[in-house]
Amino acid sequence: MSKVITGTVFLLIIFGISSQQNHAFAGQNNLVFYGKGSVEESNPFAGEIIRMLINKDAGTVVHATSHGIEIVRMSLSPSNTCTQTQSTLCFDGTITDVKNTNMHQIGDKINLTLDLQNKKETVLINSGQMQGTTITISLAKTIVKLDGPFTIILSREGGIAGIRNVVTIDTLSGEMTKEDGSTYSVNEESIAEIHHAIKKSKFFNIAQQNYPPIQGSADYFTYSIQITQGIFKNTLSWADTSENVPKKVIWLKDEINSIVADLESSPQIGRSDTIETIPVTIAKNFTVSSPTFAFDGIPETLKVGEVKILESFPEQYVIPISFDSLHGGYGNRTDQIVTEAITPHAIIVTVVDGKVVSAIIDEKWNELDQKQIE
């Protein structure tokens, strides 16, 4: 009977791997999982082995015992009992169905904390016959498959001229963005090709992240691929002269570059190609160099919204830009006491004759004058 409890706990923990933040867990959960784990020796039910299956938001624990196969099914939701990060996750579980066990009842509650970095899971059973019991479980074997969207950031820079080229592809929105602010619509065929290439390369299984150039080499290009899918994120960097770069990484880079080239040469018109791109670039450059973003802005969250051109002379380009920062507040917050929480911002930048004439963040802060709006 206790075996089912430990299995339930471990299943909840593994399911948590699919979530990056609470809102991501609720909206983008495409995890398919098989796992095997054992309860640590210092805990109740020490050494018990549990196997589990997960399909998106449904979890099932299957455990063979002397009195038959025990099955526990449950639903999962994120918990606020800890600060959610990529290495620490907290979840609440609710049992929805049981078979061959009387230790669990439908509606029983479980809370857990997952420490991915140290491969430890701490579980607190909050209701039922085992209420108040705490169990720690070690992860032995996992098979994880995700079918959710990817965000890819591919960069190349260096060479004699110091050229820098950065492309971001979001397969959820179907949009490709270049560093100059131009955007392109990514069709379903290209998205499917990108997903296939990433899965074939087994990108998230590559442990070594940095391949430095050969000592003494010069005038080389450096490359970087960063791919995010739910909580999973991996970044690989290398140079033309680097040694031992996996062939599948080079192949993946070439595949993505080929898709990018096809999109750039296609007859489609991206949203920002229908307007002047120079004002957009001016607005983006202003935003990233301004004190608020420069202090703690997250580059990969920077997005340009729908640009409006006001009928005036000279023309006024009203450019909305959104981004997240790591702390609350505005401007240069060095030596200030600030809240440590990812904070979304919306800045409206107005460009006239190639100059920024207005920049208002969240309708509260004048970024040009660096003061609150009264």
N, C-alpha and C positions, 0 to 999 in steps of 0.2 A: 504493500500500500504506500509506503514511504517512497518507493521508487518512482511512482508517478509524480509525486510532488517535486522531486529533484529534476525529473525530466521537464516538467512544466517550467520550472525556473530557468533551466538552461535554454530552452526554446525561446523564451522571452528575450534573453540576452542576445542570442544570435540574431533574432529578428531586428533588434535595435541597430545593427550594423548598417541597415539600409537607409537610415535617416541622418541628414546633416544637421538640420535644425527642427524645432517643433513644427513649424509651418511646412517644411519640406516633407516631413514624415506624413503629414496629413494629405498633401497634394500630389506627391511624386513618389509613390512607393511601388516599385516594380521588381521586388526581390524574389528570386527562386533559390531555395537553400536546402542543403542537406548537411547535418552536423552530428558529431559524436563527441560527448564530453563525460568527464568523471568528477564526482564530488571529492573534494580534498579530504585528506586523512583526519584532519582536526575537526571535521564537521560531522553532524548527524548523517547517517546513510553513506559513510565514507566508502569510496571505491566503486559506488554504483555507476554503471554505464548506461547512458540514455542515447537513443537515436531519435532524430526529429526531422520533419519535413516542413518547409514553409513555402507558401505560394502567395505572394503579395501580402495582403493584410490578414491572411488566415494561417494559423499555426496549428500543427498537429504533432503530439508526442506519441511515439509507438515504442512499447517496451514489452519484451517477451518475459513472462514469469512462469512459475510452476503452476499457477492456476489459470493460465491463458494469457492472451495478448491484451495488455492494458493500453487504452487510448484516451488521451485528453486533448480536447480542441479548445481554442481560445481566440479572443480578439485582443488587439493591442492598441495602446495609445501612448503618446509621449507624457512624461512626468515633469513637474516643476521642482522636484526634490533636489536637483543639482543643476549646475551651470552646464548646458549642453555644449560640448566641443567635439572635435573630430576624434578625440581619444577617450572622452568620458561621456557616457550616455545614460539617461535614466528613463525608465518606462513603467507604466502600470498595465497589468494584464487582468482580463476578466474571463473566467472559464465559461464556455458556452455549451459544452457537451462532454460527457464522460462515458467510458465503457469498461466493465470488469474492475471497477474500483469504487469503494464507498468512502474513501478518504476525502474526496473532492465533491463539492456540490456546485451546480450551475450558479454563477454569480459570485463565486469566491474571488477575492482580490489578492493580487501579488504586486509588490514593488521591488525594483531591482536597480542596481548601479553597475554599469559595465566599464571596466578599465581596460580598453583595448591595448594600450601600450604595454601593460604588464600581464595581459591575458588573464585577468582576474574578474570574476563576476560575484557581486555580493547581492543576495536576495533576502528580502524580508517578506514573510507571509503575513498578510494583514487581516485575514478572516478565515473562518473555517476551523477544523479540528487542530490544524497546525499553527494557528494564529500566534504571532510573536517569535516564530522560529526564524533564525538567520542561517543561511547556507552560502558557502563559497565554492565555486565550480571552476575547474580548469578546462580550457579549450584544447582538445586533442586533434580533431580533424574537422575541416569544413570544406564544402564546395559551394561557392557563391556565384550566382549568375544574375546580372542586372540587365533589364531590357529598357531602361529609362533613357532619357535624352543625355547628350554630352555637351559640354562646353570645352572648346579647343582653342588654345592660344598658341600660335606658331610664330616664332620670331627668327630673324636672321639679321646679324649686324656685324660690322667690321670691314675688313678689306682695306685697301689703300685709301679709298675715299671715305671710309667710315660710314658706309650706307647702313641704314636701319629700316627694317621692314617688319611690321607686325600685323597679323591677321587674326581676328577672333571669329569663330564660328559657333553659333548656338543652334543646335539641332532641334530644340524645343520650339523656338520662335521661327526657325527656318531663315535665319539672317546671318550674313557674313559682313563684318565691319572691318575696314582698313584703318590704319593709323591716321590718315588724312580726313577721316570722318565719313568717307563714302561708304554706302551700304549696298548689298546685293541680296536678292532673294535666292535662297537655296532650295531647289526643287526636291521633291520626294526621292527621285532617283539618286541624286547626289547625297542626300541624307542617308539613304540605305547603303551607298558605297562607303561612306565615312564610318558608319556603324560596323560594317563588315570588316573594314581595314583595322579598326581599333581592336575588335574581338580577335581577329586573326593574329595580330601582333602580340596579344596577351600583355598589353602595355602595363596594366596594374600589377603584374607579377614580376616586373623588372625591379630588382632591389637597388642596384647601384644607380644613383641619380646624376652624378657628375663625372664626366670624362675629360680631364684637363688636357690642353694642348701639349705637344712635345716641348720640352724645355728648350728655349732658344729660337723657337719658330716665330715668324712675324707675318704681318699682312694676311692673316687668316680670317675666315668667317667663323663666327660662333652661332650655334643654333640652340633653340630651346623649344620643347613641346610640353605644354601643360594641359592635362586633360582632367576634367572633373565630371563625376557621375554620382549624384547623391552625396554620400559621405566619402566616397572613394575619390582620392586626388593623388596624382603623381606628376612630377615634373622632372624631365631629363634634359641635361645640357651637355653639349660637346662642341668640338671645333673641327675644322677641316683636317687638322693634323693630329687629332686625338687617336689613341690606340684602343683597340678592343671594344669599340662601340658595336653593340649587337647589330647584326645585319637587318634584323626585323625592325629596328628603330629607324635606320636609314630608309628602308622600304616604306615604312609608314609615313615618314616625312615627304618622300617623293610622291606617294599616293595622294596625300593631302594637297601638296603643291600642284599636282596635276588637276585636281578638282577645282582648286582656286583659279588656276589659269583658264579652265573651261568656263567658269562662272564670269570671269572678267571679260572674256571674249564673246560671251553670248549676247543676243540682241535684247535681252531683258533690260529694263531700266529700274535700278534700285530706287528706293524712296528718296534718298538725298541726292540722287542724280537729277531729279526734276527741279532742283533749285541750285543756286550758287553754292558750291562747296567751300569757297574761300571764307565766307563769314562763319560757316560751321567750324572750320578749322581754327579760326581766330577765337571763337567762343570756347572751344574745347581747350585750346592752349591756355587761355586766360583762366579757366576753371582749375586745371591741374596745377597751375603755378600760383594760384591765389592762396592766401594763408590758411583758409579753412580746409581745403583739400590737401595742401602741401603738408599740413600737420599730421594727418592720419587717414587721408582718403584711401579707399581700396580701389586700385586702378581697374580691376576686372569688373567692377560694378558700374563703371561710368557708361551711361547710355544717353544718346541724343534722341529727343522726342520729335514730334511733328513741328517743323519750322514754319513760321508765318511771316509773310512779307507784307508789311503795311503799305498801303497806297499813299505814299508821301514823296516829297522830293527834298533831299535824296531818300532813297528807299531805306526802310528800317527792317532789319532782320531780327525777329524775336525768336530766340532759340532756347527751348527748354532742355535742361540736362539734369539727369538724376544720378546720384551716387550714394554710396554708404561710407560712413566713417567709423573708426574703431571706438570713438568716444563721443559724448555729447558736447554741445557748445559750438561756438563759431570763432573764426579767426585763429591767430596764433595763441594756443593755450599752454605754451611752455611755462612751467612753474605754477600753473593753476591746478586747483583740485577739480577733476573732471570725472564724470560717470564713465565706468568701463562697460560700455554696451554698444553693440553695433547699431548705428543710428542712420536711418535713411534721410537724405536731403534732396530737395528740388530747387535748382537755381534757374532763374530766368535771365538770360543774357541778351541784351539788345546791342546790335552792331550796326553802326552807320559809317559809311565811307571808310571801312576797314578799321574802325576803332570801336572799342567797347565803351558805350555811353551809359550803360546801366547794368547792374548785376545784383539781383535780389535773391537771397536764399530763404526758402520756407516762409516767404512774406514777412520775415522778421528781421533780417540782417542785410545791411547794405555792404556788399563785399568790396565795392569800389572805395567807399569812405571808411570801411571798417568800424561800423557803429550800428547799434540797434535802431530799428525803425520805430519812431514814436507814434 
